[in-house]
């Protein structure tokens, strides 16, 4: 990492320091289980949202071009496969043959690298059919031209984070876990049995904290392709129907998915709280999340027809929107009339929500979440309710609940598919927390704790109060393809070229393989003084505030399969000298060496030392809470353990085993007390979402008929 990138100034003016980076500057890395200290690739079919692709180890690695540019990549190819899979959502659950038409990759830092709070920066280039042979007409628009032709961007790339208690596309680990960020116990508002680890449970076991609601919430750095990128966070339980868009009335002639085009005739189905008087009359309270913040993608070319002034829009919102739609002069550019319209960060002339430059502007996402159910559920809101005459399968515990996607879709420019751009997310936990999405440091979207916790309420007080995401999150890179998202490959559900007679289709299919490339990933955190107690700013997958280790060990069969075994990795961090792979220091004349640098990667010298740099003391018991494997552990703790080892050795020689036992017990007791006050840093587990909802989709978001274990 360049030295001038060691420090970052947050949007709130605080100094944040670099605590983790992967520059991907070594070619031909393998991410198979056990091969890398941060990342793990999968060998598994994607079983959610009508997926069309398999994930494979050999579709991802690192590469260095002739000009010295090095990067991580995911390669996507068109390739026909028939896979025998086990489907939990059939009655009864059964194996079936499923066609997959593409092959790509998913790479996770699950249970290796996790964090709570910070600024994650990923410099990436998105996949698409963009070369001259593809015939993509968007190329003529130049780098800043707004993308117009969706079909030339057939993949669905994702850079996202998931709570460590759920591993992505391992549905057994995410059922009743994704995407909860809920710490209440009130059965009148929400049935606690639908949340696997509930605040109502005073004795959850597995090293978990009593009466703490847990889950696997999600933050998407970016998701999707084609005309727009989705920036979102996903949490549960979601808002009841009385706080969402009015359902589309097809008797008016409306198409069921007209809300995604914002052209429904049904009152209240296009935009939240529009028309103003209609919502007030029918509900008497506000709907959805309040005070969301939207900013421009100024890398797009300007369009004078899209320019707005704060004075015009603010006056219109104050007066009330009378039409069943929004325009440049009546609504904020986001289409969110409840959005924050204050000056951005309290300085300058630009206001949140106002497209003063006429550039690309985020729209409030019409996809607001999905309703999740077990396969035996008969509730009418389930995607596929079980018919009463169909016997129960008993495949899993019963649940049905709404999840919310707080999301914006921001139009993307052609340059995002031909060059590298910096995608950033600031995330701060706690009462004063927020999540802010940025492009090259310029804000695109922000959700504050206030927006999540202070939600609208009717007289029934039935809207669940969530909390700002605070679970340890791990990072996921993937490229998927689907038949049910806003951008799909040619002939979805068939071979790419279909009958081979369409020249445009053939040109797009000839553009495979397509690549998502990542130059680097970096994490900055606030290491300064004066942080609130609930502003965690920690690195690790098993923090004391939100333990995960014992739960995962106790349910390991839910997080792995025969092709994707969980393997803990000792060493393998990149190094220049052996000093990069040891705790260092000395005891008298004895140097403390726990690892060495072999072919530029750390190699631990003893089984008792682990972690990427061999600086973590490894407990002899897998269930011990003394110390877990960590990513960048507290130096004091490891030095103390090393000293204890040396002291025990000396004492055993001079004074015998009796004195050794007494001293060791005393020191270990002290360390156990210290451990309770130290948050260790580790690597994290990931999420598995039963619904990786396309926020641009024009078809149903859930496809539980393809939910494979």
N, C-alpha and C positions, 0 to 999 in steps of 0.2 A: 504494500500500500504506500503510495507517495506520502512523504512526511507532511505535505501541506494539506492532506486529507485526514489527519489524525484527530482534528477537533471540528466540531459542528456547532453552530449557534441555532438553538431551537426557535420555533415561531414565537415563543414567549420570551426570547432573549437570554435564555440560560445556556451556559457552556455544557455541551455533551461530548464525551470522549469516545474514541473508537475502542470497542471492546471485543470485536470479532470481525474478521474479514476472510473471504475466500476469493482470491484474485484469479483462480483458474488458469495460472500461468505455467502449468506443467501439462504436457500433452499425454494423451492415452491413459487417463485415469480410469480405473474400474470402480463402479459403485455397487457391485454385487454384494450381498450380505457378507460382512466380515472384512471387506476390502478397503473401506474408507472410514476415517475417523468422524466424519460429519454426515455423509450422505449414504442412502441406501436406495437402489433401484428395485423395481418390482418385476416379477414374471407372473402376470395375472390378467385375465380379461377384465375390462371395465364393465361393471354390471349396473350402471345407473343412467337414467335419462336417455334411454334408447341409444346407448353407446354403440359405435360401429367399429371400435378398435381394440386391439390387444395391447397390453403394456409389456415390453420386453427389455431385458438387460442390455442387449446388443444394439439398442436404438439410442443410447446415450453414452457420452464420454466427454473428453476435452480435446481440443485441437489447437495447434498453432499454425497460422498461415505464413506464407513466405515473407510477408512484411513484418513479422514478429508479433502480430496481433493474436492473442490466445483467448480462448473462450470455452465455456461449457456449452454443450448443445444437446437438443433433443431432435432426433431425426424421425420424420413421419413418411411412411411409404404406403402405396396402395398394394395390398396383398390379400388374397382370399384365404380364409381359414375357417374350418368347422371345428368347434370346441365342445367337448362334452362337459357340461356344467351342472351344478346342483342349484336348483331354484327354490328358495324358501317361500316364495309367494304363489306357488301352485298348490292345489288341493288334491291329494296330499303333496307335501314337498317331494320333489323328484329330480332325477337327472334328465337333461334334455340336450339335444344338439342345437347349437346356436351358430349362425353365420357371423363372422367378423370380416370386414372388407378392407381394414387398414391395420397398420402396426405402428405404434408410437412408444412413448415412455412416460413413466411417472417416477420421480426421484424425491425422496423424503428425508428430512433430518429427524424423523420420529425417534424418540427415546435416546437421541444422541446430542442434539442441540436444540434447546428451547430458551425462551426468554419471556420476561414480564416487563413490558414497557421499553421504549426506546425509539430510535429512528432507523428503520430498515430501508436501505437503498439498494436497488437492483438496476444495473445498467443492462438493458436488453434490446434485442431486435426481434420483432414478431414475424411469424411465418406467413407466406402468401405467394401467389403466382404473380411475380413482379418483373421478370426479365422480359427482354424484347420478344422472345419466342411465344410468350404467354398471350400476347395481344391485349394485355390489360390496358384499357383506355385511361385509367386513372394516372398512368405514368405521364401523360401529357400535361397533367395539372401541376407537376413539380412537387418538390418535397413538402411544401406547405399547403397543397391542395387537399380539400376535404374529400375523403374517400366516398365514392358514390356507387361502385359496382360490387355488391356483396359477394357474388359468386366466385370472384377471384381470390377470396380469402376463406377457404372451405374448412379450416381447422378452428379449434376452440382452445387457445393457449391459456394457461393459468399460472399465476405466481401468487400463492396464498398461504395463509397460516391457519392451523387448526389446534384446538386444545389437545394436550398430550393424552388425555383419557380416551380419545377416539382415534383409531388409525384409519386413514382414508382408504376406501373401498374394501375394508374389512367390516362388513355390516353388523356382525355380532358385537363388535366393540362400540358401535355408534348408535345402536337402537336404544332409545330413551336417554341418550347421552348428547346427541347432536341436535341443535346447537345451544344447549342451555347456558344461560348466564343469569341464574335465578337463585336467590338465597332467602326465600320466604317460606313460612309454613302457615298456610291459610287455606284449608280445604274448601271454604266457601268461594274462594276465587279461582283456585286451581287444584285439581286432584293430584296429591303428592305421589301417588303410585305410578303416575306417568313419567316421573323424573327418577331415574335409576338411583341416584345418590341425592337424597332429599334433605332439606333443612329440618324436616320433621324427625329425622333419624338421629337419636342420641347415642347410638352405638353402631356406627356403620362398619367398624372393623377395618382390616387391611391398612392400618396406619393412617386412616383418614381422620380429619377433625370432626368431632361430634357437632350435630346440628348446623352443618355447613352444606348448602346446596352446591352441587358440582355439575360439570358438564364439559362439552367440547364445542365451544363457540368458534366462530370463523371470522377471519378478516381477509378479504381479497385485495391484495395489492393491485392486481389487474386480472380480469377474467373476460374472455370473449375476443372476438375479432370482427372483421367486416367493417361496418360503418361506425361502430362505437365500441368503447371499452367500458366495462362495468367496474366501478369501485364500490365495495359494499362491505357491511358487516352483517352477520347472521346470528340471531339470538332467539331464545325461546324461554318461556311460552309466549306465543304471539298475541296480538290484540284480538278481541272478539270481533264479530262481523260488524257490530254497531260503531266501530272506529275505523273501518276500511272503506274502500270505494263501494258505491251501491252496485249490486249485481246487475249484469247486463240483462235486459228484458228482450228476449228474442222475438216476442210478439210485435215489437215495434219495427221489425225488419232488420234489426241489428245482428251482425255476425257475432258469435260468442267471443271472439278475440279482437273486437273492434277497439277495446281499450288500449291495445298496443299501438294502434294508429291514431289514437286520440280523436276518433271521429264517430263515437257512439251517439245515437239519438237519445238513449236512455238518460234521464237527468241524473247527474252525479256519478256517472260511470267513467268519465274521462280524467278528471283531476279532483284530488281531495279538496273538499269544501268549495267546490265550484259546481253550480251557481251558489253564491253565498247564502241567499235567502232560503233556497231549497234545503240545504243542509241544516240551517238553523231551525227551520220549521219542522223538519222530520226528526231531528235528533236533539237539538237544544244544547249541544256541546261540540267542541272541536273534535276533529278526527286525526288519526295518525300521529306521527312524532312532530313536535314543534321546534322551531328555531334551528332547523338544519341549515348548513352553510354551503353555498355553491360559488365556485370561481371559474374563470375562463381558461380554456386551452389556447393560449396566445401564440402557439406555434402554427396555428391555422392562418390562412390568408383572411383578411378582413372582407366583410360583406356589409355594405352600407345599409342594406335593407334590414339587417338584424340589430342595428345599433339601438340602444335604449338610453333613457335618462332616468336617474333616480326619482326626480320630482314627479314625472308622469306616472311611473309605475307605483310609487308609494301612495300617490293620491288615489289611484284606481283601486288599490287593495283596501285602503281605508274606507272608501265609498262602498265597496262590495262589487263582486263580479256578477253581472246580470245574465250573461250568456252561458251556455253549457260547454264552453270551450275557452281557450286562452289565445291571446294574440300578443304581438310585440309591445303594444301600448297598454294592455290591460293587466298582464300578469308578469311576475318575475320571469327571467329567461329560463329558469328551471321548471316552470309550470307549478311550482310549490308556493301557494299563496300564504302558507304559514312559515316560510323561511325567514331567517335572519336577514335584514336589509341594512344593517349597520355598516359603517366604514370598515373595510378589511383591516383587522389587527389595530384599529384605532388610529391609523395614520394614512396620509395620502388622500386621494380623491375617489378611489374606486370603492364601490359598495358590494357586499355580498349579494349575489342574486341578480345583479344588473349587468347586462352585456354592453358595457359602455364602448367597447372597441369593435363590436360586430364580428368577433371571431367565433371559434367553435365553443359552444357552451353546454355544460351538463344538463341533462333533463332528469327530473325526478322519475325513477324507474316505475313503470306500470306493474312490473312483477314485484309483489310485496311479500312473497313467501308462499309456502305450500302447507297443506294439511297432511300430517304424517300419521299412519295407522299400521297396526300389525295385520297380518293377512287374514286373521279370523274376524276382524272387526266388521260390524254391520252398520256402523254410523254412516249417515247419508253423505257427509262431507268427505269421506274417504275416497281416494281415487278409484278404487275398485272394491266397493263394499261386498262382503261375503253374502251370498244369497242364504236365507234362513234354511233352505232345504239342503244346502251343502254342508257336510260334516266338518267340524272344526279340525284343523291340522295340529293344533297345539304346538306349533313350531317355536313360539316365543311368548313372552309375557304380553298381556293386553295393554294397548295404549292407543290413544288418539289425541293429537294436540296440534295446534297451529304453531308454525315458526314464522318469524318475521325477517325479511331482507330489507334492511335500511340501505338504500342503494341509489346511485346515480349513474346514468349512461352518458359518457362524454364523447362527442364526435372526434374521430381520430383522423390525422392527416397522413398522407401517403408516405412521408418520411419515416414513420414508425415501422414500416415494413421493409425499408431499404437501409436503415442505419440504426445506431444505438442511441437510446434515450434513457435518462435517469428517472426511474419510477420510485417514489419515496412514500413512506407512511410513518408519521409520528403517532405514537400510541403512549398515552399516559393513563395509568390506573387511578382509581380513587374518586372522591367526591369532586375534585377539581380536574378530573380527567377528560380526555378527548381522543378521538382518532382523526387525523388529518391526512388526506391523500394529496400528493404534489407531483408535478411534472417539472423536473429541473428546478426545484425549489419554489415554484409558483403554485399556490393552493388551487385545488380542483373541487374539493368536497371536505366537509368536516362535520363530525357528529360529536357532541359534547355529552358528558355525564348528565347534565341538566336535561337534555333532550330525552335521554333514555329513562331517567328516574321520575321526572315530573311529567307524566303522561296525562292526557285528558281523561276525565272520569265523568260518567253519568251519575244519576242519583243512586244507582245500584252499586257503585264503586267496584265494578267487576273487571277492570282492566289491570292485569298483572303488572306489578312494578319490578322491572328487571334492574340489574346493576351493570355498570360499565364492565366490559370484558376484563378479567384479571387472571384467568387461567394461564399457566405456562403454555405458550404456543410454539409449535414447531413449523418449519417451512416446507412447502411443497412446490415443485416445478412439474408441470405436466402439459401435454398437448393431446387433446381428445378430438373426436369427431362424433357427430350425433345426427340422428334423423329428426330431432324434435327441438332444435335450437334455432335462433334467429339466423345463424349462418350455417349452412349445411354443404356437404360435398355434392357434386353432380350425381344424380340418380341415387339418392340415399336409400339404403336397403338393398342395393344391387352393386355390381361391379361399377367402378368409377365411370367408365366409358359407355355404359349401357349397350346400345346396339352399334356404337362406334360411328354413327352417321352424322353427328353434330360436330362441326369443326371447332366451335368455341369450347365445348365440353372436352374434346380431345386435347386441346391446347392446355386447358387447366389440368387435366389428368397427367399430361406429359410433364407438368411442372413438379410433380413428385419425383424424388423426395423433397419435402419442404423442411425448413429448419427454424427452430427457435434457438437463438443464441444469447448467452449471458456472459458479459464481460467480467462482472464481479458482483458480489453481494457483500454489504458492510452493515454493521450494527453499531450505533452510537447510543450511549446511555448517560444519564445525569449522575455523575459521581460526586457532586458537590454536597454541601451542607444545606440544612434547612428544608429538606423534603418532608412532606406530610407522611404520617405512618402508613397510610394506604397507597402511597406512591412507591411501588415496590422496586422498580429499576434493578432487576436481578437477572442473572443468566443461570439457567439450570432447569432440568425437567422434573425435579422432585423437591421444590422449595417447601420449607416448613409451613408457609401460609397455605399452600395447595399441594399436598403430597400426591404422588402418583405411583411411586415405585412398587409398593407392596400390592396395590390394587392390580397393577399390570402383571406382576409375578403370580398373583392368585388367580388370574383369568387369562393366562398367556395363550391358551388355545383360541381365544377370540381375536388375538392380535397377530397370529401367524398361521401359515399352512405349510404343507410339505414342500412347496416351491419357494416359500418366503419365510424362512426361519429367522427368528430374532437372534442375532449374534452380537455380543458386546465386543467392542474393539479396544485393545490396549495399544497405545502408541499410534503411529502412522501419521501424526501431524508433520507438516513440512519443516525442515530444519536446515541450517547451514553448518553448525558444529554441534558436538555433543552437549555443550552448555545449554542448548535450546531444549534438551530432552531430560532434564533432571531438576530436582528441587534446589541443587546447588548448596553452597555453604559448607561448613566443616565442623567437626567435633575434635578439638585438639589438632592433631596432625592428620586426622583421618578425613579425607574428602568424602562428602555424601553424594554418591552417584546412583541414580535410580534408572537411568536410561542412557542410550547413546544414539548418535546420528549415523544411520546406515543408508547409503544411497539416497541421501537427502530426505529421509523419513525417519521419524523417531521409532526406536525399538526398545521396549522396556526390558530391563535386565533381570527382573525378579517377578515372580507371580504375585507378590504382595504389593506391587505398584502398577497402576493403570492410568487411565485417562489419556487423551491425545498426546500429551507431553510427558507421560510417566511421572506425573507429579501428584497423583491421587493415591492415597493409601487404600487398598482394597480390603474390605472386611472379609473375614473367613467364612462368614455365614451370609447366604444370599438374602436372608430376611433381616439381617442386622440393620439397625438404624444408626450405628455409630458413624459411618461415612459411606456415602454413595459415590459411584464414579461421577466425576465432574468435568465440566469444560471450563478450565481456568479456575481451579479451586483456591480457597483462601490459603495463602502461603504460610500463615502462622500455624494453621492446623497441620499441614504436612511437615513443617519443620519440627513441631512438637513430637509428632509420631516418629520421625527419624531419630530424634534425640532419645526418645523412649527406647527404641530398638537398640541403640548403641549402649545406653545405660544398662539395659537388661543384660546385654552380652557381658559387659564389664563386671557387673555385680554377680552374675552367675559364676564367673571364674573365681572371684575373690571371696565371696561370702556364701555361695551356695544357693540352692534352690529356694530355701525358705524366705530369705531376704528378697529374692527376685520376685516371688509371688506377691509379697506384701507391697513392694514398691510399685509393681506393675498395676495392681488393683487400685492403688491410690491415684496413680497418674491417669489411668483409664477412667476413673470416676470423675476426676477433674475435667477430662476431655469430654465426657458425656454431658457435664453441666455446660461447658462452653459450646458444645454442638447445638444446644437448644437456642442459643442466641445468635448463631451464625447461619446465614443462608448460603448454602453451597451452590456452585455453578455447575451445570451439567448439560447433557444433550437431551433432546426432547422427543416424546412420542407424538403421533399425529392424529388427525381426524379422519373419520370416514363418514361422508355424508350420504345418506340414502337419496338425497336429492341435491345434485350440483346444479341448481336451477339456473337455466339461461335466463338472464334478465331481459333479453331481447326476444325471447321465444314467442312464436305465434301459435304454438301448440301446447298441449298439456305439459306441465313441468315434471310431473312424477311418472315414472314408468316402473312400478314395482314388479312387473312381470319379468323384468330383466334385473333383478336384484340378486346377484350371485354371491355365494359365500366363498 
